[in-house]
Amino acid sequence: MEYRRLGKSGLQLSALSLGSWLTFGKQITDDVAEQLMVTAYENGINFFDNAEIYSRGKSEIVMGNILKKMNWQRSSYVVSSKVFWGGDKPNQTGLSRKHVMEGCEAALKRFQLDYLDLYFCHRADPNTPIEETVWAMNDLIRQGKILYWGTSEWSAEEILEAITIAKREHLIAPTMEQPQYNMLHRYRFEEEYKTLFTEYGYGSTIWSPLSSGILSGKYNNGFPTDTRLSIDGLDWLKEKVLTTDAIEKTKKLTSLAGDLGVSMPGLAIAWCLKNPNVSTVILGGSKTSHILDNIKALEILPLLTENVITEIESILQNKAIMV
């Protein structure tokens, strides 16, 4: 396993990590979740990602129970949660000081942990001043309940405002962003966030490296019924990502992967890892074989030569053109 610093921080994350969205507490049994975490951990993965909204808190309970059962050294792994969607009543949603503080306490109880390594603001909150959220996160760090705080799917402008406020008030600034990033979704990460990486040393824990499974190649010849896009309630995601253009590009990429002698998922994940601004790629999966296969992406990295990258770009045709 390769380990990368989370931006300019001293924290080291495995280049590949394990996320629980749509799987823990929902798509898979708790026993399978345990198998996934053990397989990941035994193969060098040290970062496990979660959120209060995942399975309405059950995902954190499942992960917490596994961590307690395994009794791994606390210093040997990193756990995250995200705060925003905590419930349906007033003050259970958003980034107010009240919800940020109470959301963290609730997550710690579900995890059965004393602190969270990473705590993300799951979206920007237009109804709460960013300064209020920065103060709340700073206080959680001072209290020892979280170690680093960050953002998820915030605009660069919003992140820069948070950093500016933190510097002005002598508070602890956000350290990392958790955005979607893959071959089919790349402009924000590569262009909008560029200054965050180069000037501020922002870290990143990217999600959906396979674009919700499109880049696995499993949809090249039809729509299988046992995939995440077939889960009830995800029609919005299916309509958003399962496009003719995405499928056609994936077919061509799959052919290129075959020429290289690698899997399509491995190629897509390795492409994400090729970007030096990626601190870790969050993997999903419902079987241990998914984890073992995707870890091989690290072996594919050396194959992504300049010529291969040029071939990939000729297929994607979506790289931002600087003017």
C-alpha positions as CSV (number, residue, x, y, z in Angstrom):
1,M,0.0,0.0,0.0
2,E,1.1,3.5,-0.7
3,Y,0.6,6.3,1.9
4,R,0.0,9.9,1.1
5,R,-0.1,13.0,3.3
6,L,-3.5,14.7,3.6
7,G,-2.5,17.9,1.9
8,K,0.1,19.8,3.8
9,S,-0.9,18.1,7.1
10,G,1.2,15.5,8.7
11,L,-1.5,12.8,8.6
12,Q,-0.8,9.9,6.4
13,L,-3.7,8.1,4.6
14,S,-3.6,5.0,2.5
15,A,-3.8,6.0,-1.1
16,L,-6.9,3.7,-1.3
17,S,-9.6,3.8,1.4
18,L,-12.9,2.3,2.2
19,G,-16.3,4.1,2.2
20,S,-19.6,2.9,3.5
21,W,-22.1,4.9,1.5
22,L,-25.1,2.7,0.2
23,T,-23.5,-0.5,1.6
24,F,-23.1,-0.5,5.4
25,G,-26.4,-0.9,7.1
26,K,-28.3,-1.1,3.8
27,Q,-27.1,-3.1,0.8
28,I,-24.9,-5.6,2.7
29,T,-25.2,-7.6,6.0
30,D,-23.1,-6.6,9.0
31,D,-21.0,-9.8,8.5
32,V,-20.1,-8.8,5.0
33,A,-19.3,-5.3,6.2
34,E,-16.9,-6.8,8.7
35,Q,-15.3,-8.9,6.0
36,L,-14.8,-5.8,3.8
37,M,-13.2,-3.8,6.6
38,V,-10.9,-6.7,7.7
39,T,-9.8,-7.3,4.1
40,A,-9.1,-3.6,3.6
41,Y,-7.2,-3.3,6.9
42,E,-5.1,-6.4,6.3
43,N,-4.1,-5.0,2.9
44,G,-2.9,-1.7,4.3
45,I,-6.0,0.5,4.1
46,N,-6.1,2.7,7.1
47,F,-8.9,5.2,6.3
48,F,-12.6,4.4,6.7
49,D,-15.1,7.0,5.6
50,N,-18.7,7.5,6.9
51,A,-21.4,10.1,7.5
52,E,-24.4,10.7,9.7
53,I,-26.7,10.5,6.8
54,Y,-25.5,7.1,5.6
55,S,-28.4,4.7,6.4
56,R,-29.6,7.4,8.8
57,G,-26.8,6.6,11.3
58,K,-26.9,2.9,11.0
59,S,-23.7,2.9,8.9
60,E,-21.7,4.5,11.7
61,I,-23.2,2.0,14.2
62,V,-22.1,-1.0,12.0
63,M,-18.6,0.4,11.5
64,G,-18.3,1.3,15.1
65,N,-19.2,-2.2,16.2
66,I,-16.7,-3.7,13.8
67,L,-13.9,-1.4,15.1
68,K,-14.7,-2.4,18.7
69,K,-14.8,-6.1,17.9
70,M,-11.5,-6.0,15.9
71,N,-9.8,-4.0,18.7
72,W,-7.2,-2.6,16.3
73,Q,-4.8,0.0,17.7
74,R,-6.6,3.4,17.5
75,S,-3.5,4.9,16.1
76,S,-3.5,2.5,13.2
77,Y,-6.6,3.7,11.5
78,V,-8.4,6.9,10.5
79,V,-12.2,7.4,10.8
80,S,-14.3,10.1,9.3
81,S,-17.8,11.3,9.6
82,K,-19.8,14.1,7.9
83,V,-22.3,16.5,9.3
84,F,-25.3,18.2,7.6
85,W,-28.3,15.8,7.3
86,G,-28.9,14.6,10.8
87,G,-32.7,14.5,10.9
88,D,-36.0,16.0,9.8
89,K,-36.7,18.4,12.7
90,P,-35.4,22.0,13.0
91,N,-31.7,22.2,14.0
92,Q,-31.1,18.6,12.9
93,T,-29.9,19.7,9.5
94,G,-27.3,22.2,8.3
95,L,-24.1,23.6,9.8
96,S,-25.3,25.7,12.7
97,R,-23.2,25.6,15.8
98,K,-26.0,23.6,17.5
99,H,-26.1,20.9,14.9
100,V,-22.4,20.6,14.3
101,M,-21.7,20.1,18.0
102,E,-24.6,17.8,18.6
103,G,-24.0,15.9,15.4
104,C,-20.4,15.2,16.4
105,E,-21.5,13.9,19.9
106,A,-24.1,11.6,18.2
107,A,-21.5,10.3,15.7
108,L,-19.1,9.5,18.5
109,K,-21.7,7.6,20.4
110,R,-22.7,5.6,17.3
111,F,-19.0,4.8,16.6
112,Q,-18.2,4.2,20.3
113,L,-15.1,6.3,19.8
114,D,-13.5,9.1,21.9
115,Y,-12.7,11.2,18.8
116,L,-13.0,11.4,15.0
117,D,-9.9,11.8,12.9
118,L,-11.7,13.7,10.1
119,Y,-14.9,15.6,10.3
120,F,-16.5,17.0,7.1
121,C,-19.2,19.6,6.5
122,H,-21.2,17.5,4.1
123,R,-22.4,20.4,2.0
124,A,-22.2,24.2,2.3
125,D,-25.1,25.7,4.3
126,P,-26.6,28.9,2.8
127,N,-28.6,29.4,6.0
128,T,-25.6,29.5,8.4
129,P,-22.8,32.0,8.3
130,I,-19.5,30.3,7.4
131,E,-17.9,32.0,10.3
132,E,-20.3,30.2,12.7
133,T,-19.3,26.9,11.3
134,V,-15.6,27.6,11.4
135,W,-15.9,28.5,15.1
136,A,-17.8,25.3,15.8
137,M,-15.3,23.1,14.1
138,N,-12.4,25.0,15.8
139,D,-14.0,24.3,19.2
140,L,-14.5,20.6,18.5
141,I,-10.8,20.3,17.7
142,R,-9.9,22.3,20.9
143,Q,-12.1,19.9,22.8
144,G,-10.3,16.9,21.3
145,K,-13.4,15.5,19.7
146,I,-12.1,15.8,16.1
147,L,-8.5,16.1,14.8
148,Y,-9.1,17.7,11.4
149,W,-12.1,19.3,9.8
150,G,-12.9,19.8,6.1
151,T,-15.5,20.3,3.5
152,S,-17.4,18.1,1.0
153,E,-18.7,19.5,-2.3
154,W,-18.1,23.1,-1.3
155,S,-17.2,25.6,-4.0
156,A,-13.7,26.9,-4.0
157,E,-15.1,30.3,-3.1
158,E,-16.8,29.0,0.0
159,I,-13.7,27.1,1.1
160,L,-11.5,30.2,0.6
161,E,-13.9,32.2,2.7
162,A,-13.6,29.6,5.5
163,I,-9.8,29.7,5.3
164,T,-9.8,33.5,5.3
165,I,-12.0,33.6,8.4
166,A,-9.9,31.1,10.2
167,K,-6.7,33.0,9.5
168,R,-8.3,36.3,10.6
169,E,-9.7,35.0,13.8
170,H,-6.7,32.8,14.6
171,L,-8.7,29.6,14.3
172,I,-8.0,26.2,12.8
173,A,-8.7,26.2,9.1
174,P,-10.2,23.3,7.1
175,T,-7.7,20.8,5.9
176,M,-9.4,18.8,3.2
177,E,-12.2,18.5,0.7
178,Q,-14.2,15.4,-0.2
179,P,-15.4,15.9,-3.8
180,Q,-16.5,13.6,-6.6
181,Y,-13.6,13.0,-9.0
182,N,-13.3,10.5,-11.9
183,M,-12.7,10.4,-15.6
184,L,-16.2,11.6,-16.3
185,H,-16.4,14.3,-13.6
186,R,-13.3,16.3,-13.3
187,Y,-13.6,20.1,-13.9
188,R,-14.2,21.2,-10.3
189,F,-11.3,19.1,-8.9
190,E,-8.8,20.0,-11.6
191,E,-9.6,23.6,-12.3
192,E,-11.8,25.2,-9.6
193,Y,-9.8,23.7,-6.8
194,K,-6.4,24.3,-8.3
195,T,-5.5,27.2,-6.1
196,L,-6.6,25.3,-3.0
197,F,-4.0,22.6,-3.8
198,T,-1.2,24.8,-5.0
199,E,-1.5,27.8,-2.6
200,Y,-3.1,26.3,0.5
201,G,-2.0,22.7,0.5
202,Y,-5.6,21.4,0.7
203,G,-6.0,17.7,1.0
204,S,-8.6,15.6,-0.8
205,T,-10.5,12.3,-0.1
206,I,-12.2,11.8,-3.5
207,W,-15.3,9.7,-3.9
208,S,-16.9,7.9,-6.9
209,P,-13.8,7.0,-8.8
210,L,-15.9,4.7,-10.9
211,S,-18.7,7.2,-11.5
212,S,-21.2,5.2,-9.6
213,G,-20.1,2.0,-11.3
214,I,-20.3,3.3,-14.9
215,L,-16.5,3.2,-15.3
216,S,-16.4,-0.4,-14.1
217,G,-17.7,-1.4,-17.5
218,K,-20.6,-3.4,-16.0
219,Y,-23.1,-1.2,-18.0
220,N,-21.3,-1.5,-21.3
221,N,-23.8,-4.1,-22.6
222,G,-27.0,-3.4,-20.7
223,F,-28.3,-2.8,-17.2
224,P,-27.6,-5.5,-14.7
225,T,-30.1,-5.7,-11.8
226,D,-27.7,-6.3,-8.9
227,T,-25.9,-3.0,-9.0
228,R,-26.0,0.1,-6.8
229,L,-27.9,2.0,-9.5
230,S,-30.7,-0.5,-9.2
231,I,-31.2,0.3,-5.5
232,D,-34.6,1.8,-4.7
233,G,-34.5,5.5,-4.3
234,L,-31.5,6.0,-6.6
235,D,-33.4,6.8,-9.8
236,W,-32.0,10.4,-9.7
237,L,-28.5,9.1,-9.7
238,K,-29.2,6.6,-12.5
239,E,-30.6,9.4,-14.7
240,K,-27.6,11.6,-13.9
241,V,-24.7,9.3,-14.6
242,L,-26.0,6.6,-16.9
243,T,-25.8,8.5,-20.2
244,T,-25.1,7.3,-23.7
245,D,-22.0,9.5,-23.9
246,A,-20.6,8.0,-20.6
247,I,-21.3,4.4,-21.9
248,E,-19.6,5.0,-25.2
249,K,-16.5,6.5,-23.6
250,T,-16.4,3.6,-21.1
251,K,-16.5,1.1,-24.0
252,K,-13.5,2.7,-25.6
253,L,-11.7,2.9,-22.3
254,T,-12.5,-0.8,-21.6
255,S,-10.8,-1.6,-24.9
256,L,-7.7,0.4,-24.0
257,A,-7.6,-1.4,-20.6
258,G,-7.7,-4.7,-22.4
259,D,-4.8,-3.6,-24.6
260,L,-2.8,-2.8,-21.4
261,G,-3.8,-6.1,-19.8
262,V,-5.6,-4.5,-16.9
263,S,-9.2,-4.3,-15.7
264,M,-11.4,-1.3,-16.5
265,P,-12.0,-0.5,-12.8
266,G,-8.3,-0.7,-12.1
267,L,-7.6,1.7,-14.9
268,A,-10.2,4.2,-13.7
269,I,-8.9,4.1,-10.1
270,A,-5.3,4.4,-11.2
271,W,-6.1,7.4,-13.3
272,C,-7.4,9.1,-10.2
273,L,-4.3,8.2,-8.2
274,K,-2.2,9.6,-11.0
275,N,-3.3,13.1,-9.9
276,P,-0.8,14.3,-7.2
277,N,-3.6,16.4,-5.6
278,V,-5.5,13.2,-4.7
279,S,-4.7,12.2,-1.1
280,T,-6.8,9.1,-1.1
281,V,-9.4,7.4,-3.4
282,I,-12.4,6.1,-1.5
283,L,-13.5,2.7,-2.7
284,G,-16.9,1.2,-2.3
285,G,-17.9,-2.4,-2.6
286,S,-20.3,-5.2,-1.5
287,K,-17.8,-8.1,-1.8
288,T,-14.3,-8.7,-0.6
289,S,-13.3,-9.5,-4.2
290,H,-14.2,-5.9,-5.1
291,I,-11.6,-4.6,-2.6
292,L,-8.9,-7.1,-3.6
293,D,-9.4,-6.3,-7.3
294,N,-9.4,-2.5,-6.8
295,I,-6.3,-2.5,-4.7
296,K,-4.5,-3.7,-7.8
297,A,-4.9,-0.2,-9.2
298,L,-1.6,0.7,-7.4
299,E,0.2,-1.8,-9.7
300,I,-1.4,-0.1,-12.8
301,L,0.0,3.3,-12.0
302,P,3.4,2.7,-13.7
303,L,1.6,1.7,-16.9
304,L,0.0,5.2,-17.2
305,T,2.8,6.7,-19.3
306,E,2.5,9.9,-21.1
307,N,1.4,8.1,-24.3
308,V,-1.3,6.2,-22.4
309,I,-2.6,9.3,-20.8
310,T,-2.7,10.9,-24.2
311,E,-4.8,8.0,-25.5
312,I,-7.2,8.4,-22.5
313,E,-7.6,12.1,-23.1
314,S,-8.4,11.5,-26.8
315,I,-11.3,9.3,-25.6
316,L,-12.5,11.5,-22.8
317,Q,-12.4,14.8,-24.6
318,N,-13.3,16.6,-21.3
319,K,-10.1,18.2,-20.1
320,A,-10.4,21.9,-19.4
321,I,-8.7,24.0,-22.0
322,M,-6.7,26.9,-20.5
323,V,-7.1,30.2,-22.3
